[in-house]
Amino acid sequence: MQNEHVIYACATDIAGKVRGKGFPAAEFEKRLKRGIGWAPTNVQITCFDAIAESPFGSLGDMVLIPDAATRVSVRSEESGLSEDFVFGDIRHTDGTPWDCCTRSILKAALARLEKAAGLTLVSAFEHEFQFKGKAMPMGTAYTMSGFRQRRAFAEKLIAAMRAAGLDPDTIMKEYGADQYEVTMGPQRGVTSADHSATLRELIQAVAAEAGEEVTFTPLRDPAGVGNGVHIHMSFLDAEGKPATYDPSGRHRLSKPAGQFVAGLLKYLDSYLALVAPSVISYGRLTPHRWSAAYNNLGLQDREASVRICPVSAMSDIDKARQFNFEFRAADATASPHLQLAAIVNAGVQGIEEGLDVPDATEEDLSLLPASELAARGLSRLPTTLQEALDRFAANDVVKSWFTPRFVDVYTKHKRSEMAFLDDKSEAEICAAYETVY
């Protein structure tokens, strides 16, 4: 008897997990049409494997329809990897999108952007993560010796990324204990989020094949360095030409790009619970952690929530195609599809409202009094997940980007996650998230 090859059909969910079902590879073409069965209450499985209060209970049936363009098949005897999975959309049995499917929510947000401004989003996710186990010796931050420790891992990962259809860019030893960062090339539309989810799985798979474990948790140690997700964004117009750069625009942003950034910052406090959705996300989002703590725009400032990235006169790529801005308040406890959906909706809101491009900050905002911050339209981001959820629940504009049922489901899901951590110390909470992410 020979083993029969199995493909895993999956989707990212509210907990930031990739969940799904396997099926015989011989049925791939059939499954593209008929999909696989899905229970609605699956959306309420938290990262800690509890089931949050669900409006669906034991009732209902959905169908996860694979998207053949997302299939990842990385099977290598040399590396020992055997990965074959495909992302898809969760739909009702009549074929309509389910309002709690993160990929469908993103598709709707991207369609809103195209309708409002005639633009296509181009984006790329950067991921930071750490190896578990014995930490490297002091003195390895950003060093060749730190990279050398993981060269075999890096080379297997780059090969796996390329085999999966991703565009490898860089891999480096980061500042934190046994911390690394991987970047990849930009993609259009929903593909960028698909590639983000794929990369997370490949990193875990390559590490596991070497007998190691990694964690994407936002904060392993209350006093340590955090792991973030940085999302770079730019736009193409209807003709496929760059539409982000304007040398005469404020901060060199085109009018729609500037309005998009303004929307990101105006509504950030109210959608933060969707892009940084864990209890410990808010330990990372504090001043002087090189993450984000205020709703500010910065010019090449790695503590700004939105950073305008530099362009190089030495590059073989023209400035208009290089030019992009970076969102820095996200982390890997969220679905990349839901993260990007929230961000796109916020940006489109700014375009639809015709918001002015904000000023860029150049100082340490933590030293300014609240009155001065308020006068400049700046504010401290929520400092706890509960506060972020309260802001989400209180903002009718942000809630209007989703259905009332999604808002209810999401809020209950996160409350259940928080309840699991009741009576745990800060160190125990960090340990719990390190285990599940």
Backbone hydrogen bonds, N-H to C=O, Kabsch-Sander energy under -0.5 kcal/mol:
donor,donor_aa,acceptor,acceptor_aa,energy
7,I,23,F,-2.8
8,Y,84,D,-2.0
9,A,7,I,-0.6
9,A,21,K,-3.0
10,C,86,V,-2.5
11,A,19,R,-2.1
13,D,17,K,-1.8
16,G,13,D,-2.3
19,R,11,A,-2.4
19,R,17,K,-0.7
21,K,9,A,-2.0
23,F,7,I,-2.4
25,A,5,H,-2.5
27,E,24,P,-2.2
28,F,25,A,-1.9
31,R,27,E,-2.7
32,L,28,F,-1.5
33,K,29,E,-0.5
33,K,30,K,-1.3
34,R,30,K,-2.7
35,G,31,R,-1.8
36,I,64,L,-1.6
38,W,62,M,-2.2
42,N,39,A,-1.9
43,V,40,P,-1.9
44,Q,41,T,-2.2
45,I,42,N,-1.8
46,T,44,Q,-0.7
46,T,50,A,-3.0
49,D,46,T,-1.9
52,A,44,Q,-3.0
52,A,50,A,-0.7
59,L,56,F,-2.0
62,M,38,W,-3.4
63,V,91,R,-2.7
64,L,36,I,-2.9
65,I,63,V,-0.7
65,I,89,D,-2.9
67,D,87,F,-3.0
68,A,66,P,-0.6
70,T,67,D,-2.3
71,R,68,A,-1.4
72,V,85,F,-3.4
73,S,71,R,-0.5
74,V,83,E,-3.0
75,R,73,S,-0.6
76,S,74,V,-0.5
76,S,81,L,-2.4
80,G,76,S,-1.8
83,E,74,V,-2.7
85,F,72,V,-2.1
86,V,8,Y,-2.5
88,G,10,C,-1.6
89,D,65,I,-2.0
91,R,63,V,-3.2
91,R,89,D,-0.6
92,H,96,T,-2.9
95,G,92,H,-2.3
98,W,90,I,-1.9
101,C,98,W,-1.8
102,T,12,T,-0.6
102,T,100,C,-0.7
105,I,101,C,-2.2
106,L,102,T,-2.0
107,K,103,R,-2.2
108,A,104,S,-2.1
109,A,105,I,-1.9
110,L,106,L,-2.6
111,A,107,K,-2.0
112,R,108,A,-1.9
113,L,109,A,-2.0
114,E,110,L,-2.1
115,K,111,A,-2.3
116,A,112,R,-2.5
117,A,113,L,-2.5
118,G,113,L,-0.5
118,G,114,E,-1.8
119,L,113,L,-0.8
120,T,236,L,-2.5
122,V,234,S,-2.8
123,S,187,Q,-2.5
124,A,232,H,-1.8
126,E,230,H,-2.8
127,H,182,V,-2.3
128,E,228,G,-1.5
129,F,180,Y,-2.3
130,Q,215,T,-2.4
131,F,178,D,-2.3
132,K,213,E,-2.8
140,T,137,P,-0.6
142,Y,174,E,-0.8
143,T,140,T,-2.1
147,F,143,T,-1.9
148,R,144,M,-3.0
149,Q,145,S,-1.4
150,R,146,G,-0.5
150,R,147,F,-1.5
151,R,148,R,-1.2
154,A,150,R,-2.9
155,E,151,R,-2.7
156,K,152,A,-2.0
157,L,153,F,-2.7
158,I,154,A,-2.6
159,A,155,E,-1.9
160,A,156,K,-2.4
161,M,157,L,-3.0
162,R,158,I,-2.3
163,A,159,A,-2.4
164,A,160,A,-1.7
165,G,162,R,-1.3
166,L,161,M,-2.7
169,D,183,T,-2.1
170,T,183,T,-0.7
172,M,181,E,-2.0
174,E,172,M,-0.6
174,E,179,Q,-3.0
179,Q,176,G,-1.7
180,Y,129,F,-2.9
181,E,172,M,-2.0
182,V,127,H,-2.3
183,T,170,T,-2.6
185,G,167,D,-2.9
187,Q,123,S,-2.4
189,G,121,L,-2.5
191,T,188,R,-1.3
192,S,189,G,-1.0
194,D,190,V,-2.1
195,H,191,T,-2.7
196,S,192,S,-1.8
197,A,193,A,-2.3
198,T,194,D,-2.3
199,L,195,H,-2.8
200,R,196,S,-2.0
201,E,197,A,-1.7
202,L,198,T,-2.5
203,I,199,L,-2.7
204,Q,200,R,-1.8
205,A,201,E,-2.4
206,V,202,L,-2.9
207,A,203,I,-2.1
208,A,204,Q,-2.4
209,E,205,A,-2.1
210,A,206,V,-1.0
210,A,207,A,-0.6
211,G,208,A,-1.9
212,E,207,A,-2.7
215,T,130,Q,-2.6
216,F,437,Y,-3.0
220,R,225,V,-0.6
224,G,221,D,-2.3
227,N,218,P,-1.3
228,G,226,G,-0.5
229,V,330,A,-2.2
230,H,126,E,-1.4
231,I,327,F,-2.3
232,H,124,A,-2.9
232,H,230,H,-0.6
233,M,325,F,-3.1
234,S,122,V,-2.3
236,L,120,T,-2.0
237,D,241,K,-2.7
240,G,237,D,-2.2
243,A,235,F,-2.5
246,D,252,R,-2.2
249,G,246,D,-2.1
252,R,249,G,-2.5
253,L,250,R,-1.9
254,S,244,T,-2.5
258,G,254,S,-3.0
259,Q,255,K,-2.2
260,F,256,P,-2.3
261,V,257,A,-2.4
262,A,258,G,-2.2
263,G,259,Q,-2.1
264,L,260,F,-2.1
265,L,261,V,-2.0
266,K,262,A,-2.6
267,Y,263,G,-1.9
268,L,265,L,-0.5
270,S,267,Y,-1.3
271,Y,267,Y,-1.1
271,Y,268,L,-0.7
272,L,268,L,-1.2
274,L,271,Y,-2.0
275,V,271,Y,-0.8
275,V,272,L,-0.7
276,A,272,L,-2.6
281,S,278,S,-0.8
282,Y,279,V,-0.8
283,G,280,I,-1.0
284,R,280,I,-1.0
285,L,281,S,-1.5
286,T,284,R,-2.2
289,R,286,T,-1.1
293,A,303,E,-0.6
295,N,379,S,-1.5
296,N,294,Y,-1.8
297,L,359,D,-0.6
298,G,306,V,-2.6
299,L,361,T,-0.6
300,Q,298,G,-0.9
300,Q,308,I,-1.6
302,R,300,Q,-0.6
304,A,301,D,-1.5
305,S,296,N,-0.7
306,V,296,N,-1.9
307,R,326,E,-2.7
308,I,298,G,-2.8
309,C,307,R,-0.7
309,C,324,N,-2.0
315,S,312,S,-0.8
321,R,318,D,-0.9
322,Q,318,D,-1.7
323,F,319,K,-2.5
325,F,233,M,-2.1
326,E,307,R,-3.0
327,F,231,I,-2.9
328,R,305,S,-2.8
330,A,229,V,-0.7
331,D,275,V,-1.7
332,A,216,F,-0.5
334,A,331,D,-1.1
339,Q,335,S,-2.7
340,L,336,P,-2.3
341,A,337,H,-1.9
342,A,338,L,-2.4
343,I,339,Q,-2.3
344,V,340,L,-2.8
345,N,341,A,-2.5
346,A,342,A,-2.2
347,G,343,I,-2.5
348,V,344,V,-2.9
349,Q,345,N,-2.1
350,G,346,A,-1.7
351,I,347,G,-1.7
352,E,348,V,-3.1
353,E,349,Q,-2.0
354,G,350,G,-0.6
354,G,351,I,-0.8
355,L,350,G,-2.2
361,T,297,L,-2.7
365,L,363,E,-1.0
367,L,364,D,-1.7
368,L,365,L,-1.5
373,L,369,P,-2.1
374,A,370,A,-2.7
375,A,371,S,-2.0
376,R,372,E,-1.1
376,R,373,L,-0.7
377,G,374,A,-1.7
378,L,373,L,-3.2
381,L,293,A,-2.9
388,A,384,T,-2.1
389,L,385,L,-2.7
390,D,386,Q,-2.3
391,R,387,E,-2.3
392,F,388,A,-2.2
393,A,389,L,-2.7
394,A,390,D,-1.5
395,N,391,R,-0.9
395,N,392,F,-0.8
396,D,394,A,-0.9
399,K,395,N,-2.3
400,S,396,D,-1.4
401,W,398,V,-1.5
402,F,399,K,-1.8
407,V,403,T,-2.1
408,D,404,P,-2.2
409,V,405,R,-2.9
410,Y,406,F,-3.2
411,T,407,V,-2.2
412,K,408,D,-2.2
413,H,409,V,-2.4
414,K,410,Y,-2.3
415,R,411,T,-2.1
416,S,412,K,-1.9
417,E,413,H,-1.9
418,M,414,K,-2.3
419,A,415,R,-2.2
420,F,416,S,-1.7
421,L,417,E,-0.6
421,L,418,M,-1.0
422,D,419,A,-1.3
424,K,421,L,-2.0
429,I,425,S,-2.4
430,C,426,E,-2.3
431,A,427,A,-2.2
432,A,428,E,-2.1
433,Y,429,I,-2.1
434,E,430,C,-2.3
435,T,431,A,-1.7
436,V,432,A,-1.6
437,Y,433,Y,-2.0
